[in-house]
Amino acid sequence: MNSTSLTALVLEHLEEANNSSAGRSAHTLHGGRGHALRQTLVALAAGRRLGEHESPGEATLHVLHGSVRLHAGSATWDGEAGDHLVIPPARHDLEAIGDAAVLLTVALPGQPPS
């Protein structure tokens, strides 16, 4: 059984994001090749964005730290630490209102459960 401290991981990756020219840092906690489920911690420095992209499958976003804004077409959603969102199956982007960290969970279509 694997266990990870999300609190420690958030602090580590927020520091990396703030020291990175891209203003972000990410770490896959679970999943990858051959897995139907992928969970990735994404840290963004204040004011930074993940550019608009397609949703790769069913996905949820759990805000672990700070606040974010998700844009999907003309709809927006503001989330703060503790909030959870089912990401719509449309092009979207994510903006960090302040330093922020989220747990992105994606169910990849066509992947057998591991």
N, CA, C and O atoms as a GROMACS GRO file, in nm:
protein
  456
    1MET      N    1   0.086  -0.118   0.000
    1MET     CA    2   0.000   0.000   0.000
    1MET      C    3   0.090   0.124   0.000
    1MET      O    4   0.180   0.136   0.083
    2ASN      N    5   0.064   0.214  -0.093
    2ASN     CA    6   0.142   0.337  -0.102
    2ASN      C    7   0.067   0.451  -0.036
    2ASN      O    8  -0.055   0.464  -0.051
    3SER      N    9   0.140   0.535   0.036
    3SER     CA   10   0.081   0.650   0.103
    3SER      C   11   0.166   0.773   0.071
    3SER      O   12   0.289   0.765   0.068
    4THR      N   13   0.100   0.885   0.046
    4THR     CA   14   0.170   1.009   0.012
    4THR      C   15   0.112   1.122   0.094
    4THR      O   16  -0.010   1.133   0.109
    5SER      N   17   0.197   1.208   0.148
    5SER     CA   18   0.151   1.328   0.217
    5SER      C   19   0.124   1.436   0.113
    5SER      O   20   0.217   1.493   0.056
    6LEU      N   21  -0.004   1.462   0.087
    6LEU     CA   22  -0.038   1.567  -0.009
    6LEU      C   23   0.007   1.704   0.042
    6LEU      O   24   0.046   1.789  -0.038
    7THR      N   25   0.001   1.725   0.172
    7THR     CA   26   0.043   1.853   0.229
    7THR      C   27   0.190   1.879   0.198
    7THR      O   28   0.225   1.989   0.153
    8ALA      N   29   0.275   1.780   0.220
    8ALA     CA   30   0.419   1.797   0.192
    8ALA      C   31   0.442   1.814   0.043
    8ALA      O   32   0.524   1.896   0.002
    9LEU      N   33   0.371   1.738  -0.039
    9LEU     CA   34   0.387   1.746  -0.184
    9LEU      C   35   0.344   1.883  -0.237
    9LEU      O   36   0.408   1.938  -0.326
   10VAL      N   37   0.235   1.936  -0.183
   10VAL     CA   38   0.188   2.070  -0.223
   10VAL      C   39   0.296   2.174  -0.194
   10VAL      O   40   0.329   2.255  -0.280
   11LEU      N   41   0.352   2.172  -0.074
   11LEU     CA   42   0.456   2.270  -0.037
   11LEU      C   43   0.578   2.257  -0.127
   11LEU      O   44   0.634   2.358  -0.172
   12GLU      N   45   0.621   2.135  -0.154
   12GLU     CA   46   0.737   2.110  -0.240
   12GLU      C   47   0.713   2.164  -0.380
   12GLU      O   48   0.799   2.231  -0.437
   13HIS      N   49   0.596   2.135  -0.437
   13HIS     CA   50   0.571   2.174  -0.576
   13HIS      C   51   0.534   2.321  -0.590
   13HIS      O   52   0.556   2.379  -0.697
   14LEU      N   53   0.478   2.382  -0.487
   14LEU     CA   54   0.455   2.527  -0.494
   14LEU      C   55   0.589   2.600  -0.496
   14LEU      O   56   0.605   2.699  -0.567
   15GLU      N   57   0.684   2.551  -0.418
   15GLU     CA   58   0.818   2.611  -0.420
   15GLU      C   59   0.881   2.595  -0.558
   15GLU      O   60   0.939   2.690  -0.612
   16GLU      N   61   0.869   2.475  -0.616
   16GLU     CA   62   0.922   2.452  -0.751
   16GLU      C   63   0.854   2.542  -0.853
   16GLU      O   64   0.920   2.598  -0.940
   17ALA      N   65   0.722   2.556  -0.843
   17ALA     CA   66   0.648   2.641  -0.937
   17ALA      C   67   0.694   2.786  -0.928
   17ALA      O   68   0.711   2.852  -1.030
   18ASN      N   69   0.713   2.833  -0.807
   18ASN     CA   70   0.755   2.973  -0.788
   18ASN      C   71   0.899   2.996  -0.832
   18ASN      O   72   0.937   3.111  -0.859
   19ASN      N   73   0.980   2.892  -0.841
   19ASN     CA   74   1.119   2.905  -0.885
   19ASN      C   75   1.137   2.869  -1.032
   19ASN      O   76   1.248   2.876  -1.085
   20SER      N   77   1.028   2.830  -1.098
   20SER     CA   78   1.033   2.788  -1.238
   20SER      C   79   0.993   2.903  -1.330
   20SER      O   80   0.902   2.980  -1.298
   21SER      N   81   1.061   2.914  -1.443
   21SER     CA   82   1.022   3.019  -1.539
   21SER      C   83   0.882   2.994  -1.595
   21SER      O   84   0.815   3.088  -1.638
   22ALA      N   85   0.838   2.868  -1.596
   22ALA     CA   86   0.704   2.834  -1.644
   22ALA      C   87   0.598   2.863  -1.539
   22ALA      O   88   0.479   2.873  -1.572
   23GLY      N   89   0.639   2.876  -1.413
   23GLY     CA   90   0.544   2.905  -1.306
   23GLY      C   91   0.456   2.788  -1.267
   23GLY      O   92   0.348   2.807  -1.211
   24ARG      N   93   0.504   2.666  -1.296
   24ARG     CA   94   0.423   2.549  -1.261
   24ARG      C   95   0.513   2.430  -1.233
   24ARG      O   96   0.630   2.425  -1.272
   25SER      N   97   0.454   2.333  -1.165
   25SER     CA   98   0.521   2.208  -1.135
   25SER      C   99   0.414   2.101  -1.121
   25SER      O  100   0.303   2.130  -1.075
   26ALA      N  101   0.445   1.979  -1.161
   26ALA     CA  102   0.346   1.872  -1.154
   26ALA      C  103   0.413   1.741  -1.113
   26ALA      O  104   0.532   1.720  -1.136
   27HIS      N  105   0.333   1.655  -1.054
   27HIS     CA  106   0.381   1.523  -1.011
   27HIS      C  107   0.267   1.423  -1.022
   27HIS      O  108   0.162   1.443  -0.961
   28THR      N  109   0.287   1.317  -1.100
   28THR     CA  110   0.185   1.212  -1.111
   28THR      C  111   0.196   1.122  -0.990
   28THR      O  112   0.299   1.060  -0.966
   29LEU      N  113   0.087   1.115  -0.914
   29LEU     CA  114   0.082   1.032  -0.793
   29LEU      C  115   0.048   0.888  -0.825
   29LEU      O  116   0.100   0.794  -0.764
   30HIS      N  117  -0.041   0.871  -0.921
   30HIS     CA  118  -0.088   0.738  -0.956
   30HIS      C  119  -0.121   0.736  -1.104
   30HIS      O  120  -0.171   0.834  -1.160
   31GLY      N  121  -0.094   0.623  -1.167
   31GLY     CA  122  -0.133   0.607  -1.306
   31GLY      C  123  -0.016   0.615  -1.399
   31GLY      O  124   0.100   0.604  -1.359
   32GLY      N  125  -0.047   0.634  -1.523
   32GLY     CA  126   0.053   0.634  -1.628
   32GLY      C  127   0.017   0.525  -1.728
   32GLY      O  128  -0.098   0.482  -1.735
   33ARG      N  129   0.114   0.482  -1.803
   33ARG     CA  130   0.093   0.381  -1.906
   33ARG      C  131   0.022   0.258  -1.849
   33ARG      O  132   0.063   0.204  -1.747
   34GLY      N  133  -0.084   0.216  -1.918
   34GLY     CA  134  -0.154   0.094  -1.879
   34GLY      C  135  -0.253   0.110  -1.766
   34GLY      O  136  -0.316   0.012  -1.725
   35HIS      N  137  -0.269   0.230  -1.715
   35HIS     CA  138  -0.364   0.254  -1.607
   35HIS      C  139  -0.486   0.329  -1.660
   35HIS      O  140  -0.472   0.417  -1.745
   36ALA      N  141  -0.603   0.296  -1.610
   36ALA     CA  142  -0.726   0.365  -1.649
   36ALA      C  143  -0.744   0.494  -1.569
   36ALA      O  144  -0.818   0.583  -1.611
   37LEU      N  145  -0.676   0.505  -1.456
   37LEU     CA  146  -0.691   0.621  -1.367
   37LEU      C  147  -0.556   0.690  -1.352
   37LEU      O  148  -0.454   0.625  -1.330
   38ARG      N  149  -0.557   0.824  -1.365
   38ARG     CA  150  -0.435   0.901  -1.343
   38ARG      C  151  -0.466   1.014  -1.246
   38ARG      O  152  -0.566   1.085  -1.262
   39GLN      N  153  -0.381   1.031  -1.146
   39GLN     CA  154  -0.394   1.140  -1.051
   39GLN      C  155  -0.265   1.220  -1.051
   39GLN      O  156  -0.157   1.166  -1.029
   40THR      N  157  -0.277   1.350  -1.076
   40THR     CA  158  -0.162   1.437  -1.086
   40THR      C  159  -0.181   1.560  -1.000
   40THR      O  160  -0.284   1.627  -1.006
   41LEU      N  161  -0.081   1.590  -0.918
   41LEU     CA  162  -0.080   1.714  -0.842
   41LEU      C  163  -0.020   1.821  -0.934
   41LEU      O  164   0.089   1.802  -0.988
   42VAL      N  165  -0.089   1.932  -0.950
   42VAL     CA  166  -0.041   2.042  -1.033
   42VAL      C  167  -0.033   2.166  -0.944
   42VAL      O  168  -0.132   2.204  -0.881
   43ALA      N  169   0.086   2.228  -0.939
   43ALA     CA  170   0.106   2.351  -0.863
   43ALA      C  171   0.129   2.465  -0.961
   43ALA      O  172   0.206   2.452  -1.056
   44LEU      N  173   0.062   2.577  -0.936
   44LEU     CA  174   0.076   2.696  -1.022
   44LEU      C  175   0.108   2.818  -0.937
   44LEU      O  176   0.044   2.840  -0.833
   45ALA      N  177   0.205   2.896  -0.980
   45ALA     CA  178   0.233   3.023  -0.914
   45ALA      C  179   0.120   3.120  -0.945
   45ALA      O  180   0.053   3.109  -1.048
   46ALA      N  181   0.098   3.215  -0.856
   46ALA     CA  182  -0.009   3.313  -0.872
   46ALA      C  183  -0.004   3.377  -1.010
   46ALA      O  184   0.102   3.418  -1.057
   47GLY      N  185  -0.121   3.385  -1.075
   47GLY     CA  186  -0.133   3.450  -1.205
   47GLY      C  187  -0.097   3.363  -1.324
   47GLY      O  188  -0.115   3.406  -1.438
   48ARG      N  189  -0.047   3.244  -1.300
   48ARG     CA  190  -0.009   3.154  -1.411
   48ARG      C  191  -0.129   3.071  -1.454
   48ARG      O  192  -0.227   3.056  -1.380
   49ARG      N  193  -0.119   3.016  -1.575
   49ARG     CA  194  -0.229   2.938  -1.633
   49ARG      C  195  -0.176   2.810  -1.696
   49ARG      O  196  -0.061   2.802  -1.739
   50LEU      N  197  -0.264   2.712  -1.700
   50LEU     CA  198  -0.245   2.598  -1.789
   50LEU      C  199  -0.325   2.636  -1.912
   50LEU      O  200  -0.446   2.655  -1.902
   51GLY      N  201  -0.262   2.647  -2.025
   51GLY     CA  202  -0.330   2.692  -2.147
   51GLY      C  203  -0.448   2.604  -2.183
   51GLY      O  204  -0.461   2.491  -2.136
   52GLU      N  205  -0.534   2.657  -2.267
   52GLU     CA  206  -0.654   2.585  -2.309
   52GLU      C  207  -0.616   2.452  -2.372
   52GLU      O  208  -0.524   2.444  -2.452
   53HIS      N  209  -0.690   2.349  -2.335
   53HIS     CA  210  -0.663   2.214  -2.384
   53HIS      C  211  -0.790   2.131  -2.380
   53HIS      O  212  -0.888   2.167  -2.313
   54GLU      N  213  -0.788   2.020  -2.453
   54GLU     CA  214  -0.901   1.926  -2.452
   54GLU      C  215  -0.899   1.845  -2.324
   54GLU      O  216  -0.794   1.826  -2.264
   55SER      N  217  -1.013   1.798  -2.284
   55SER     CA  218  -1.022   1.707  -2.172
   55SER      C  219  -0.990   1.567  -2.223
   55SER      O  220  -1.054   1.521  -2.318
   56PRO      N  221  -0.893   1.497  -2.162
   56PRO     CA  222  -0.853   1.366  -2.214
   56PRO      C  223  -0.949   1.254  -2.178
   56PRO      O  224  -0.933   1.142  -2.227
   57GLY      N  225  -1.046   1.280  -2.096
   57GLY     CA  226  -1.142   1.179  -2.050
   57GLY      C  227  -1.220   1.237  -1.933
   57GLY      O  228  -1.212   1.357  -1.906
   58GLU      N  229  -1.294   1.152  -1.864
   58GLU     CA  230  -1.363   1.202  -1.745
   58GLU      C  231  -1.259   1.254  -1.648
   58GLU      O  232  -1.156   1.190  -1.625
   59ALA      N  233  -1.286   1.370  -1.589
   59ALA     CA  234  -1.186   1.431  -1.502
   59ALA      C  235  -1.251   1.511  -1.390
   59ALA      O  236  -1.359   1.568  -1.405
   60THR      N  237  -1.182   1.514  -1.278
   60THR     CA  238  -1.222   1.597  -1.165
   60THR      C  239  -1.103   1.679  -1.118
   60THR      O  240  -0.988   1.644  -1.142
   61LEU      N  241  -1.134   1.788  -1.051
   61LEU     CA  242  -1.033   1.877  -0.997
   61LEU      C  243  -1.065   1.900  -0.849
   61LEU      O  244  -1.175   1.942  -0.815
   62HIS      N  245  -0.968   1.874  -0.763
   62HIS     CA  246  -0.983   1.898  -0.620
   62HIS      C  247  -0.880   2.005  -0.583
   62HIS      O  248  -0.760   1.982  -0.597
   63VAL      N  249  -0.926   2.120  -0.537
   63VAL     CA  250  -0.835   2.228  -0.499
   63VAL      C  251  -0.777   2.195  -0.362
   63VAL      O  252  -0.849   2.181  -0.264
   64LEU      N  253  -0.645   2.182  -0.358
   64LEU     CA  254  -0.577   2.148  -0.233
   64LEU      C  255  -0.524   2.270  -0.159
   64LEU      O  256  -0.514   2.271  -0.037
   65HIS      N  257  -0.490   2.375  -0.236
   65HIS     CA  258  -0.430   2.495  -0.177
   65HIS      C  259  -0.463   2.615  -0.265
   65HIS      O  260  -0.461   2.605  -0.387
   66GLY      N  261  -0.493   2.728  -0.203
   66GLY     CA  262  -0.513   2.851  -0.277
   66GLY      C  263  -0.645   2.856  -0.350
   66GLY      O  264  -0.743   2.793  -0.310
   67SER      N  265  -0.647   2.932  -0.459
   67SER     CA  266  -0.771   2.948  -0.536
   67SER      C  267  -0.739   2.948  -0.685
   67SER      O  268  -0.635   2.995  -0.729
   68VAL      N  269  -0.834   2.893  -0.761
   68VAL     CA  270  -0.818   2.878  -0.906
   68VAL      C  271  -0.945   2.920  -0.977
   68VAL      O  272  -1.052   2.931  -0.916
   69ARG      N  273  -0.932   2.944  -1.106
   69ARG     CA  274  -1.048   2.972  -1.192
   69ARG      C  275  -1.036   2.883  -1.314
   69ARG      O  276  -0.935   2.884  -1.385
   70LEU      N  277  -1.141   2.804  -1.339
   70LEU     CA  278  -1.145   2.718  -1.457
   70LEU      C  279  -1.238   2.784  -1.558
   70LEU      O  280  -1.350   2.823  -1.526
   71HIS      N  281  -1.190   2.796  -1.682
   71HIS     CA  282  -1.268   2.851  -1.793
   71HIS      C  283  -1.299   2.738  -1.889
   71HIS      O  284  -1.209   2.665  -1.930
   72ALA      N  285  -1.426   2.722  -1.925
   72ALA     CA  286  -1.468   2.625  -2.026
   72ALA      C  287  -1.571   2.694  -2.113
   72ALA      O  288  -1.688   2.707  -2.075
   73GLY      N  289  -1.528   2.739  -2.230
   73GLY     CA  290  -1.617   2.817  -2.316
   73GLY      C  291  -1.652   2.947  -2.245
   73GLY      O  292  -1.564   3.019  -2.200
   74SER      N  293  -1.782   2.977  -2.236
   74SER     CA  294  -1.823   3.101  -2.169
   74SER      C  295  -1.846   3.081  -2.019
   74SER      O  296  -1.875   3.177  -1.947
   75ALA      N  297  -1.833   2.958  -1.972
   75ALA     CA  298  -1.855   2.928  -1.830
   75ALA      C  299  -1.724   2.940  -1.752
   75ALA      O  300  -1.617   2.906  -1.802
   76THR      N  301  -1.734   2.988  -1.629
   76THR     CA  302  -1.619   2.991  -1.539
   76THR      C  303  -1.659   2.933  -1.404
   76THR      O  304  -1.776   2.935  -1.366
   77TRP      N  305  -1.560   2.882  -1.334
   77TRP     CA  306  -1.580   2.827  -1.199
   77TRP      C  307  -1.464   2.870  -1.115
   77TRP      O  308  -1.348   2.851  -1.152
   78ASP      N  309  -1.494   2.930  -0.999
   78ASP     CA  310  -1.391   2.967  -0.903
   78ASP      C  311  -1.389   2.865  -0.790
   78ASP      O  312  -1.493   2.835  -0.732
   79GLY      N  313  -1.271   2.813  -0.761
   79GLY     CA  314  -1.259   2.713  -0.656
   79GLY      C  315  -1.152   2.752  -0.556
   79GLY      O  316  -1.051   2.814  -0.591
   80GLU      N  317  -1.174   2.715  -0.431
   80GLU     CA  318  -1.080   2.739  -0.322
   80GLU      C  319  -1.047   2.608  -0.256
   80GLU      O  320  -1.113   2.507  -0.280
   81ALA      N  321  -0.946   2.608  -0.172
   81ALA     CA  322  -0.902   2.487  -0.104
   81ALA      C  323  -1.022   2.413  -0.046
   81ALA      O  324  -1.104   2.470   0.025
   82GLY      N  325  -1.030   2.285  -0.078
   82GLY     CA  326  -1.139   2.200  -0.032
   82GLY      C  327  -1.249   2.181  -0.134
   82GLY      O  328  -1.332   2.090  -0.119
   83ASP      N  329  -1.253   2.264  -0.238
   83ASP     CA  330  -1.357   2.252  -0.341
   83ASP      C  331  -1.322   2.142  -0.440
   83ASP      O  332  -1.206   2.110  -0.463
   84HIS      N  333  -1.427   2.086  -0.500
   84HIS     CA  334  -1.415   1.975  -0.595
   84HIS      C  335  -1.503   2.005  -0.714
   84HIS      O  336  -1.615   2.055  -0.698
   85LEU      N  337  -1.455   1.977  -0.834
   85LEU     CA  338  -1.530   2.006  -0.956
   85LEU      C  339  -1.518   1.890  -1.053
   85LEU      O  340  -1.409   1.833  -1.070
   86VAL      N  341  -1.628   1.854  -1.117
   86VAL     CA  342  -1.624   1.763  -1.230
   86VAL      C  343  -1.596   1.851  -1.352
   86VAL      O  344  -1.676   1.939  -1.385
   87ILE      N  345  -1.483   1.827  -1.418
   87ILE     CA  346  -1.443   1.910  -1.532
   87ILE      C  347  -1.531   1.876  -1.652
   87ILE      O  348  -1.548   1.759  -1.686
   88PRO      N  349  -1.588   1.977  -1.716
   88PRO     CA  350  -1.674   1.950  -1.832
   88PRO      C  351  -1.592   1.893  -1.947
   88PRO      O  352  -1.473   1.922  -1.959
   89PRO      N  353  -1.654   1.810  -2.031
   89PRO     CA  354  -1.583   1.749  -2.144
   89PRO      C  355  -1.572   1.846  -2.262
   89PRO      O  356  -1.621   1.820  -2.371
   90ALA      N  357  -1.506   1.958  -2.237
   90ALA     CA  358  -1.490   2.063  -2.337
   90ALA      C  359  -1.352   2.125  -2.321
   90ALA      O  360  -1.285   2.104  -2.219
   91ARG      N  361  -1.309   2.199  -2.422
   91ARG     CA  362  -1.181   2.271  -2.408
   91ARG      C  363  -1.190   2.361  -2.286
   91ARG      O  364  -1.294   2.423  -2.261
   92HIS      N  365  -1.081   2.368  -2.212
   92HIS     CA  366  -1.081   2.447  -2.090
   92HIS      C  367  -0.939   2.489  -2.055
   92HIS      O  368  -0.843   2.435  -2.109
   93ASP      N  369  -0.927   2.585  -1.965
   93ASP     CA  370  -0.798   2.621  -1.910
   93ASP      C  371  -0.813   2.647  -1.761
   93ASP      O  372  -0.924   2.663  -1.711
   94LEU      N  373  -0.701   2.652  -1.692
   94LEU     CA  374  -0.700   2.670  -1.547
   94LEU      C  375  -0.606   2.783  -1.513
   94LEU      O  376  -0.492   2.788  -1.560
   95GLU      N  377  -0.655   2.876  -1.430
   95GLU     CA  378  -0.580   2.994  -1.391
   95GLU      C  379  -0.563   2.993  -1.239
   95GLU      O  380  -0.658   2.966  -1.166
   96ALA      N  381  -0.443   3.023  -1.191
   96ALA     CA  382  -0.418   3.035  -1.048
   96ALA      C  383  -0.444   3.179  -1.006
   96ALA      O  384  -0.377   3.271  -1.053
   97ILE      N  385  -0.542   3.199  -0.918
   97ILE     CA  386  -0.573   3.334  -0.868
   97ILE      C  387  -0.462   3.377  -0.772
   97ILE      O  388  -0.414   3.490  -0.778
   98GLY      N  389  -0.424   3.288  -0.683
   98GLY     CA  390  -0.306   3.303  -0.597
   98GLY      C  391  -0.226   3.177  -0.615
   98GLY      O  392  -0.264   3.090  -0.694
   99ASP      N  393  -0.114   3.163  -0.544
   99ASP     CA  394  -0.043   3.036  -0.551
   99ASP      C  395  -0.144   2.925  -0.524
   99ASP      O  396  -0.222   2.933  -0.430
  100ALA      N  397  -0.143   2.820  -0.607
  100ALA     CA  398  -0.246   2.718  -0.596
  100ALA      C  399  -0.191   2.580  -0.629
  100ALA      O  400  -0.094   2.565  -0.704
  101ALA      N  401  -0.256   2.479  -0.572
  101ALA     CA  402  -0.225   2.340  -0.604
  101ALA      C  403  -0.356   2.265  -0.613
  101ALA      O  404  -0.446   2.283  -0.531
  102VAL      N  405  -0.366   2.180  -0.715
  102VAL     CA  406  -0.487   2.100  -0.737
  102VAL      C  407  -0.449   1.955  -0.759
  102VAL      O  408  -0.337   1.923  -0.801
  103LEU      N  409  -0.543   1.867  -0.730
  103LEU     CA  410  -0.528   1.726  -0.762
  103LEU      C  411  -0.621   1.698  -0.879
  103LEU      O  412  -0.743   1.704  -0.866
  104LEU      N  413  -0.562   1.669  -0.994
  104LEU     CA  414  -0.636   1.638  -1.115
  104LEU      C  415  -0.649   1.486  -1.124
  104LEU      O  416  -0.548   1.415  -1.122
  105THR      N  417  -0.771   1.437  -1.135
  105THR     CA  418  -0.796   1.294  -1.150
  105THR      C  419  -0.863   1.273  -1.285
  105THR      O  420  -0.965   1.334  -1.315
  106VAL      N  421  -0.804   1.185  -1.366
  106VAL     CA  422  -0.855   1.160  -1.501
  106VAL      C  423  -0.875   1.010  -1.519
  106VAL      O  424  -0.786   0.930  -1.487
  107ALA      N  425  -0.992   0.973  -1.571
  107ALA     CA  426  -1.019   0.836  -1.612
  107ALA      C  427  -0.996   0.830  -1.762
  107ALA      O  428  -1.070   0.891  -1.838
  108LEU      N  429  -0.895   0.756  -1.803
  108LEU     CA  430  -0.859   0.752  -1.944
  108LEU      C  431  -0.944   0.652  -2.020
  108LEU      O  432  -0.951   0.535  -1.983
  109PRO      N  433  -1.010   0.697  -2.127
  109PRO     CA  434  -1.095   0.606  -2.203
  109PRO      C  435  -1.012   0.497  -2.272
  109PRO      O  436  -0.900   0.521  -2.317
  110GLY      N  437  -1.070   0.378  -2.277
  110GLY     CA  438  -1.006   0.269  -2.349
  110GLY      C  439  -0.894   0.201  -2.274
  110GLY      O  440  -0.832   0.109  -2.328
  111GLN      N  441  -0.866   0.242  -2.150
  111GLN     CA  442  -0.762   0.178  -2.073
  111GLN      C  443  -0.822   0.074  -1.981
  111GLN      O  444  -0.920   0.102  -1.912
  112PRO      N  445  -0.768  -0.046  -1.979
  112PRO     CA  446  -0.820  -0.147  -1.888
  112PRO      C  447  -0.785  -0.113  -1.744
  112PRO      O  448  -0.677  -0.059  -1.719
  113PRO      N  449  -0.873  -0.143  -1.649
  113PRO     CA  450  -0.838  -0.119  -1.509
  113PRO      C  451  -0.715  -0.202  -1.474
  113PRO      O  452  -0.701  -0.316  -1.518
  114SER      N  453  -0.627  -0.143  -1.393
  114SER     CA  454  -0.506  -0.217  -1.354
  114SER      C  455  -0.526  -0.291  -1.225
  114SER      O  456  -0.435  -0.358  -1.178
   0.00000   0.00000   0.00000
